[in-house]
């Protein structure tokens, strides 16, 4: 995968999160943004973290040919910023 393709995918995930924030749906996304920012996380970093949580859910849907699981997505949001995928950045 080229760097350009990777960037496009990350941008798409961030756009999904921004749309969720704008729509207020699911509310857990806005709550997570507020929680992360209250701990000193910059908004841009918080949105990137939430995009990573979204990517986990999308990957699982594709891998298992399943449906989006809001409960599981919410659980990943609850684990931020301590979820392991952010290590090494």
N, CA, C and O atoms as CSV, one atom per row, in Angstrom:
chain,resi,resn,atom,element,x,y,z
A,1,UNK,N,N,0.851,-1.184,0.000
A,1,UNK,CA,C,0.000,0.000,0.000
A,1,UNK,C,C,0.890,1.238,0.000
A,1,UNK,O,O,1.826,1.336,0.794
A,2,UNK,N,N,0.604,2.160,-0.870
A,2,UNK,CA,C,1.406,3.378,-0.951
A,2,UNK,C,C,1.042,4.330,0.182
A,2,UNK,O,O,-0.023,4.225,0.790
A,3,UNK,N,N,1.963,5.270,0.451
A,3,UNK,CA,C,1.688,6.273,1.484
A,3,UNK,C,C,0.450,7.085,1.134
A,3,UNK,O,O,-0.322,7.455,2.019
A,4,UNK,N,N,0.253,7.368,-0.168
A,4,UNK,CA,C,-0.914,8.139,-0.600
A,4,UNK,C,C,-2.201,7.382,-0.297
A,4,UNK,O,O,-3.176,7.972,0.168
A,5,UNK,N,N,-2.206,6.070,-0.562
A,5,UNK,CA,C,-3.395,5.265,-0.273
A,5,UNK,C,C,-3.660,5.234,1.228
A,5,UNK,O,O,-4.808,5.341,1.660
A,6,UNK,N,N,-2.593,5.088,2.028
A,6,UNK,CA,C,-2.739,5.074,3.479
A,6,UNK,C,C,-3.325,6.399,3.955
A,6,UNK,O,O,-4.224,6.410,4.795
A,7,UNK,N,N,-2.827,7.512,3.427
A,7,UNK,CA,C,-3.324,8.830,3.805
A,7,UNK,C,C,-4.802,8.960,3.470
A,7,UNK,O,O,-5.583,9.480,4.267
A,8,UNK,N,N,-5.180,8.489,2.298
A,8,UNK,CA,C,-6.581,8.578,1.886
A,8,UNK,C,C,-7.461,7.784,2.843
A,8,UNK,O,O,-8.544,8.241,3.206
A,9,UNK,N,N,-7.018,6.622,3.248
A,9,UNK,CA,C,-7.809,5.820,4.168
A,9,UNK,C,C,-7.941,6.519,5.516
A,9,UNK,O,O,-9.027,6.549,6.096
A,10,UNK,N,N,-6.852,7.077,6.016
A,10,UNK,CA,C,-6.901,7.795,7.282
A,10,UNK,C,C,-7.825,9.004,7.171
A,10,UNK,O,O,-8.606,9.282,8.081
A,11,UNK,N,N,-7.733,9.713,6.064
A,11,UNK,CA,C,-8.593,10.880,5.847
A,11,UNK,C,C,-10.062,10.472,5.805
A,11,UNK,O,O,-10.923,11.184,6.322
A,12,UNK,N,N,-10.344,9.334,5.195
A,12,UNK,CA,C,-11.728,8.845,5.141
A,12,UNK,C,C,-12.252,8.531,6.535
A,12,UNK,O,O,-13.393,8.858,6.861
A,13,UNK,N,N,-11.421,7.896,7.359
A,13,UNK,CA,C,-11.835,7.568,8.722
A,13,UNK,C,C,-12.066,8.834,9.542
A,13,UNK,O,O,-13.027,8.921,10.307
A,14,UNK,N,N,-11.191,9.801,9.379
A,14,UNK,CA,C,-11.357,11.067,10.097
A,14,UNK,C,C,-12.634,11.763,9.642
A,14,UNK,O,O,-13.342,12.358,10.454
A,15,UNK,N,N,-12.927,11.690,8.355
A,15,UNK,CA,C,-14.173,12.284,7.849
A,15,UNK,C,C,-15.393,11.602,8.472
A,15,UNK,O,O,-16.375,12.269,8.797
A,16,UNK,N,N,-15.337,10.297,8.638
A,16,UNK,CA,C,-16.438,9.575,9.287
A,16,UNK,C,C,-16.636,10.102,10.703
A,16,UNK,O,O,-17.763,10.372,11.117
A,17,UNK,N,N,-15.542,10.247,11.446
A,17,UNK,CA,C,-15.633,10.739,12.826
A,17,UNK,C,C,-16.173,12.164,12.848
A,17,UNK,O,O,-17.037,12.485,13.664
A,18,UNK,N,N,-15.678,13.017,11.967
A,18,UNK,CA,C,-16.165,14.403,11.919
A,18,UNK,C,C,-17.660,14.438,11.594
A,18,UNK,O,O,-18.397,15.249,12.154
A,19,UNK,N,N,-18.103,13.567,10.699
A,19,UNK,CA,C,-19.535,13.497,10.379
A,19,UNK,C,C,-20.340,13.031,11.586
A,19,UNK,O,O,-21.425,13.551,11.848
A,20,UNK,N,N,-19.818,12.060,12.317
A,20,UNK,CA,C,-20.509,11.595,13.517
A,20,UNK,C,C,-20.601,12.718,14.545
A,20,UNK,O,O,-21.634,12.886,15.194
A,21,UNK,N,N,-19.532,13.480,14.692
A,21,UNK,CA,C,-19.549,14.607,15.628
A,21,UNK,C,C,-20.570,15.658,15.203
A,21,UNK,O,O,-21.316,16.180,16.032
A,22,UNK,N,N,-20.597,15.959,13.920
A,22,UNK,CA,C,-21.536,16.959,13.401
A,22,UNK,C,C,-22.984,16.508,13.576
A,22,UNK,O,O,-23.854,17.303,13.933
A,23,UNK,N,N,-23.232,15.222,13.321
A,23,UNK,CA,C,-24.590,14.676,13.424
A,23,UNK,C,C,-25.004,14.394,14.867
A,23,UNK,O,O,-26.192,14.270,15.165
A,24,UNK,N,N,-24.014,14.294,15.762
A,24,UNK,CA,C,-24.316,13.925,17.142
A,24,UNK,C,C,-24.752,12.480,17.276
A,24,UNK,O,O,-25.453,12.117,18.220
A,25,UNK,N,N,-24.335,11.660,16.330
A,25,UNK,CA,C,-24.758,10.257,16.315
A,25,UNK,C,C,-23.606,9.369,15.869
A,25,UNK,O,O,-23.106,9.541,14.758
A,26,UNK,N,N,-23.174,8.438,16.687
A,26,UNK,CA,C,-23.660,8.167,18.036
A,26,UNK,C,C,-23.124,9.203,19.036
A,26,UNK,O,O,-22.034,9.745,18.855
A,27,UNK,N,N,-23.879,9.461,20.055
A,27,UNK,CA,C,-23.520,10.458,21.063
A,27,UNK,C,C,-22.207,10.098,21.750
A,27,UNK,O,O,-21.499,10.981,22.235
A,28,UNK,N,N,-21.878,8.817,21.795
A,28,UNK,CA,C,-20.649,8.345,22.433
A,28,UNK,C,C,-19.417,9.000,21.802
A,28,UNK,O,O,-18.412,9.199,22.484
A,29,UNK,N,N,-19.480,9.335,20.522
A,29,UNK,CA,C,-18.338,9.956,19.846
A,29,UNK,C,C,-18.081,11.347,20.428
A,29,UNK,O,O,-16.938,11.691,20.728
A,30,UNK,N,N,-19.126,12.138,20.586
A,30,UNK,CA,C,-18.962,13.477,21.172
A,30,UNK,C,C,-18.519,13.373,22.628
A,30,UNK,O,O,-17.657,14.131,23.072
A,31,UNK,N,N,-19.100,12.444,23.364
A,31,UNK,CA,C,-18.705,12.243,24.761
A,31,UNK,C,C,-17.231,11.867,24.856
A,31,UNK,O,O,-16.521,12.329,25.749
A,32,UNK,N,N,-16.778,11.031,23.937
A,32,UNK,CA,C,-15.380,10.610,23.933
A,32,UNK,C,C,-14.467,11.782,23.608
A,32,UNK,O,O,-13.421,11.943,24.237
A,33,UNK,N,N,-14.847,12.597,22.640
A,33,UNK,CA,C,-14.048,13.774,22.295
A,33,UNK,C,C,-13.906,14.690,23.506
A,33,UNK,O,O,-12.805,15.141,23.823
A,34,UNK,N,N,-15.000,14.959,24.169
A,34,UNK,CA,C,-14.971,15.828,25.353
A,34,UNK,C,C,-14.093,15.225,26.438
A,34,UNK,O,O,-13.275,15.921,27.040
A,35,UNK,N,N,-14.261,13.929,26.688
A,35,UNK,CA,C,-13.472,13.249,27.726
A,35,UNK,C,C,-11.977,13.330,27.422
A,35,UNK,O,O,-11.175,13.642,28.303
A,36,UNK,N,N,-11.611,13.050,26.181
A,36,UNK,CA,C,-10.194,13.076,25.814
A,36,UNK,C,C,-9.622,14.487,25.902
A,36,UNK,O,O,-8.500,14.674,26.374
A,37,UNK,N,N,-10.379,15.472,25.454
A,37,UNK,CA,C,-9.894,16.850,25.502
A,37,UNK,C,C,-9.777,17.351,26.942
A,37,UNK,O,O,-8.914,18.178,27.238
A,38,UNK,N,N,-10.623,16.869,27.826
A,38,UNK,CA,C,-10.549,17.263,29.235
A,38,UNK,C,C,-9.290,16.719,29.903
A,38,UNK,O,O,-8.858,17.234,30.935
A,39,UNK,N,N,-8.704,15.681,29.317
A,39,UNK,CA,C,-7.462,15.127,29.866
A,39,UNK,C,C,-6.233,15.739,29.207
A,39,UNK,O,O,-5.107,15.318,29.474
A,40,UNK,N,N,-6.448,16.735,28.343
A,40,UNK,CA,C,-5.335,17.429,27.723
A,40,UNK,C,C,-4.993,16.981,26.312
A,40,UNK,O,O,-4.036,17.481,25.721
A,41,UNK,N,N,-5.755,16.054,25.767
A,41,UNK,CA,C,-5.519,15.598,24.400
A,41,UNK,C,C,-5.992,16.668,23.427
A,41,UNK,O,O,-7.094,17.200,23.565
A,42,UNK,N,N,-5.162,16.977,22.452
A,42,UNK,CA,C,-5.566,17.927,21.421
A,42,UNK,C,C,-6.713,17.347,20.604
A,42,UNK,O,O,-6.807,16.132,20.431
A,43,UNK,N,N,-7.580,18.215,20.105
A,43,UNK,CA,C,-8.746,17.758,19.337
A,43,UNK,C,C,-8.327,16.885,18.161
A,43,UNK,O,O,-8.911,15.827,17.925
A,44,UNK,N,N,-7.319,17.332,17.429
A,44,UNK,CA,C,-6.849,16.580,16.261
A,44,UNK,C,C,-6.401,15.171,16.653
A,44,UNK,O,O,-6.692,14.202,15.953
A,45,UNK,N,N,-5.692,15.068,17.774
A,45,UNK,CA,C,-5.238,13.759,18.243
A,45,UNK,C,C,-6.408,12.901,18.708
A,45,UNK,O,O,-6.434,11.695,18.464
A,46,UNK,N,N,-7.372,13.522,19.375
A,46,UNK,CA,C,-8.544,12.785,19.845
A,46,UNK,C,C,-9.337,12.220,18.669
A,46,UNK,O,O,-9.778,11.071,18.707
A,47,UNK,N,N,-9.516,13.023,17.631
A,47,UNK,CA,C,-10.240,12.557,16.440
A,47,UNK,C,C,-9.472,11.412,15.782
A,47,UNK,O,O,-10.078,10.443,15.327
A,48,UNK,N,N,-8.145,11.517,15.729
A,48,UNK,CA,C,-7.332,10.440,15.152
A,48,UNK,C,C,-7.473,9.158,15.965
A,48,UNK,O,O,-7.546,8.069,15.397
A,49,UNK,N,N,-7.512,9.280,17.286
A,49,UNK,CA,C,-7.706,8.100,18.135
A,49,UNK,C,C,-9.062,7.458,17.863
A,49,UNK,O,O,-9.171,6.236,17.753
A,50,UNK,N,N,-10.091,8.291,17.756
A,50,UNK,CA,C,-11.429,7.760,17.489
A,50,UNK,C,C,-11.495,7.125,16.107
A,50,UNK,O,O,-12.217,6.148,15.906
A,51,UNK,N,N,-10.748,7.670,15.157
A,51,UNK,CA,C,-10.686,7.067,13.820
A,51,UNK,C,C,-10.056,5.682,13.893
A,51,UNK,O,O,-10.455,4.775,13.162
A,52,UNK,N,N,-9.077,5.519,14.773
A,52,UNK,CA,C,-8.477,4.191,14.964
A,52,UNK,C,C,-9.498,3.215,15.534
A,52,UNK,O,O,-9.556,2.059,15.115
A,53,UNK,N,N,-10.301,3.676,16.487
A,53,UNK,CA,C,-11.352,2.815,17.038
A,53,UNK,C,C,-12.344,2.426,15.947
A,53,UNK,O,O,-12.798,1.282,15.896
A,54,UNK,N,N,-12.679,3.366,15.081
A,54,UNK,CA,C,-13.574,3.076,13.959
A,54,UNK,C,C,-12.937,2.061,13.016
A,54,UNK,O,O,-13.620,1.170,12.512
A,55,UNK,N,N,-11.639,2.186,12.776
A,55,UNK,CA,C,-10.965,1.269,11.851
A,55,UNK,C,C,-11.007,-0.161,12.359
A,55,UNK,O,O,-11.113,-1.097,11.566
A,56,UNK,N,N,-10.925,-0.340,13.669
A,56,UNK,CA,C,-11.016,-1.686,14.243
A,56,UNK,C,C,-12.379,-2.286,13.931
A,56,UNK,O,O,-12.478,-3.451,13.544
A,57,UNK,N,N,-13.419,-1.498,14.098
A,57,UNK,CA,C,-14.777,-1.993,13.838
A,57,UNK,C,C,-14.973,-2.283,12.352
A,57,UNK,O,O,-15.543,-3.313,11.991
A,58,UNK,N,N,-14.508,-1.390,11.498
A,58,UNK,CA,C,-14.654,-1.605,10.053
A,58,UNK,C,C,-13.891,-2.856,9.623
A,58,UNK,O,O,-14.393,-3.644,8.821
A,59,UNK,N,N,-12.681,-3.040,10.151
A,59,UNK,CA,C,-11.894,-4.228,9.816
A,59,UNK,C,C,-12.639,-5.492,10.218
A,59,UNK,O,O,-12.684,-6.460,9.459
A,60,UNK,N,N,-13.227,-5.484,11.420
A,60,UNK,CA,C,-13.954,-6.663,11.886
A,60,UNK,C,C,-15.164,-6.954,11.002
A,60,UNK,O,O,-15.445,-8.112,10.692
A,61,UNK,N,N,-15.869,-5.924,10.603
A,61,UNK,CA,C,-17.027,-6.092,9.713
A,61,UNK,C,C,-16.584,-6.730,8.398
A,61,UNK,O,O,-17.225,-7.659,7.906
A,62,UNK,N,N,-15.495,-6.230,7.838
A,62,UNK,CA,C,-15.011,-6.759,6.560
A,62,UNK,C,C,-14.471,-8.181,6.710
A,62,UNK,O,O,-14.731,-9.043,5.871
A,63,UNK,N,N,-13.728,-8.415,7.772
A,63,UNK,CA,C,-13.113,-9.725,8.000
A,63,UNK,C,C,-14.162,-10.808,8.182
A,63,UNK,O,O,-14.017,-11.916,7.664
A,64,UNK,N,N,-15.208,-10.492,8.913
A,64,UNK,CA,C,-16.225,-11.489,9.255
A,64,UNK,C,C,-17.493,-11.364,8.425
A,64,UNK,O,O,-18.477,-12.060,8.677
A,65,UNK,N,N,-17.470,-10.471,7.428
A,65,UNK,CA,C,-18.644,-10.246,6.585
A,65,UNK,C,C,-19.882,-10.027,7.454
A,65,UNK,O,O,-20.956,-10.579,7.213
A,66,UNK,N,N,-19.676,-9.188,8.485
A,66,UNK,CA,C,-20.754,-8.951,9.439
A,66,UNK,C,C,-21.338,-7.561,9.315
A,66,UNK,O,O,-21.187,-6.885,8.298
A,67,UNK,N,N,-22.005,-7.158,10.369
A,67,UNK,CA,C,-22.627,-5.839,10.428
A,67,UNK,C,C,-21.898,-4.974,11.448
A,67,UNK,O,O,-21.264,-5.479,12.375
A,68,UNK,N,N,-22.000,-3.665,11.258
A,68,UNK,CA,C,-21.416,-2.719,12.203
A,68,UNK,C,C,-22.024,-2.959,13.575
A,68,UNK,O,O,-23.243,-3.060,13.717
A,69,UNK,N,N,-21.157,-3.049,14.592
A,69,UNK,CA,C,-21.596,-3.332,15.949
A,69,UNK,C,C,-21.356,-2.085,16.804
A,69,UNK,O,O,-20.232,-1.829,17.237
A,70,UNK,N,N,-22.411,-1.321,17.041
A,70,UNK,CA,C,-22.296,-0.071,17.790
A,70,UNK,C,C,-21.787,-0.304,19.209
A,70,UNK,O,O,-21.003,0.493,19.724
A,71,UNK,N,N,-22.220,-1.376,19.837
A,71,UNK,CA,C,-21.782,-1.674,21.205
A,71,UNK,C,C,-20.272,-1.893,21.247
A,71,UNK,O,O,-19.586,-1.356,22.117
A,72,UNK,N,N,-19.762,-2.672,20.317
A,72,UNK,CA,C,-18.324,-2.956,20.277
A,72,UNK,C,C,-17.541,-1.675,19.957
A,72,UNK,O,O,-16.498,-1.421,20.560
A,73,UNK,N,N,-18.034,-0.877,19.020
A,73,UNK,CA,C,-17.403,0.404,18.679
A,73,UNK,C,C,-17.359,1.306,19.915
A,73,UNK,O,O,-16.335,1.932,20.188
A,74,UNK,N,N,-18.450,1.374,20.652
A,74,UNK,CA,C,-18.506,2.181,21.871
A,74,UNK,C,C,-17.504,1.690,22.905
A,74,UNK,O,O,-16.881,2.491,23.602
A,75,UNK,N,N,-17.349,0.378,23.004
A,75,UNK,CA,C,-16.370,-0.187,23.941
A,75,UNK,C,C,-14.953,0.226,23.560
A,75,UNK,O,O,-14.136,0.521,24.432
A,76,UNK,N,N,-14.660,0.249,22.265
A,76,UNK,CA,C,-13.335,0.701,21.820
A,76,UNK,C,C,-13.145,2.184,22.140
A,76,UNK,O,O,-12.060,2.590,22.556
A,77,UNK,N,N,-14.173,2.983,21.954
A,77,UNK,CA,C,-14.082,4.403,22.301
A,77,UNK,C,C,-13.821,4.573,23.792
A,77,UNK,O,O,-13.046,5.442,24.193
A,78,UNK,N,N,-14.465,3.747,24.617
A,78,UNK,CA,C,-14.267,3.820,26.063
A,78,UNK,C,C,-12.827,3.516,26.465
A,78,UNK,O,O,-12.349,4.003,27.489
A,79,UNK,N,N,-12.140,2.717,25.663
A,79,UNK,CA,C,-10.765,2.319,25.982
A,79,UNK,C,C,-9.738,3.400,25.642
A,79,UNK,O,O,-8.585,3.312,26.063
A,80,UNK,N,N,-10.145,4.403,24.893
A,80,UNK,CA,C,-9.213,5.472,24.523
A,80,UNK,C,C,-8.861,6.323,25.734
A,80,UNK,O,O,-9.742,6.575,26.556
A,81,UNK,N,N,-7.643,6.771,25.887
A,81,UNK,CA,C,-6.518,6.674,24.962
A,81,UNK,C,C,-5.641,5.450,25.182
A,81,UNK,O,O,-4.566,5.353,24.590
A,82,UNK,N,N,-6.071,4.522,26.013
A,82,UNK,CA,C,-5.207,3.421,26.426
A,82,UNK,C,C,-5.239,2.202,25.525
A,82,UNK,O,O,-4.534,1.229,25.790
A,83,UNK,N,N,-6.035,2.227,24.470
A,83,UNK,CA,C,-6.118,1.084,23.569
A,83,UNK,C,C,-4.776,0.943,22.831
A,83,UNK,O,O,-4.174,1.948,22.453
A,84,UNK,N,N,-4.319,-0.261,22.630
A,84,UNK,CA,C,-2.961,-0.536,22.179
A,84,UNK,C,C,-2.554,-0.034,20.812
A,84,UNK,O,O,-1.356,0.074,20.552
A,85,UNK,N,N,-3.488,0.279,19.918
A,85,UNK,CA,C,-3.102,0.628,18.553
A,85,UNK,C,C,-2.411,1.972,18.428
A,85,UNK,O,O,-1.869,2.275,17.365
A,86,UNK,N,N,-2.408,2.785,19.467
A,86,UNK,CA,C,-1.774,4.104,19.372
A,86,UNK,C,C,-0.298,4.061,19.785
A,86,UNK,O,O,0.409,5.057,19.633
A,87,UNK,N,N,0.174,2.928,20.301
A,87,UNK,CA,C,1.552,2.831,20.760
A,87,UNK,C,C,2.511,2.995,19.597
A,87,UNK,O,O,2.241,2.546,18.484
A,88,UNK,N,N,3.623,3.638,19.864
A,88,UNK,CA,C,4.659,3.789,18.863
A,88,UNK,C,C,4.520,5.017,17.995
A,88,UNK,O,O,5.367,5.246,17.132
A,89,UNK,N,N,3.505,5.803,18.185
A,89,UNK,CA,C,3.342,7.023,17.377
A,89,UNK,C,C,4.030,8.179,18.048
A,89,UNK,O,O,4.010,9.295,17.529
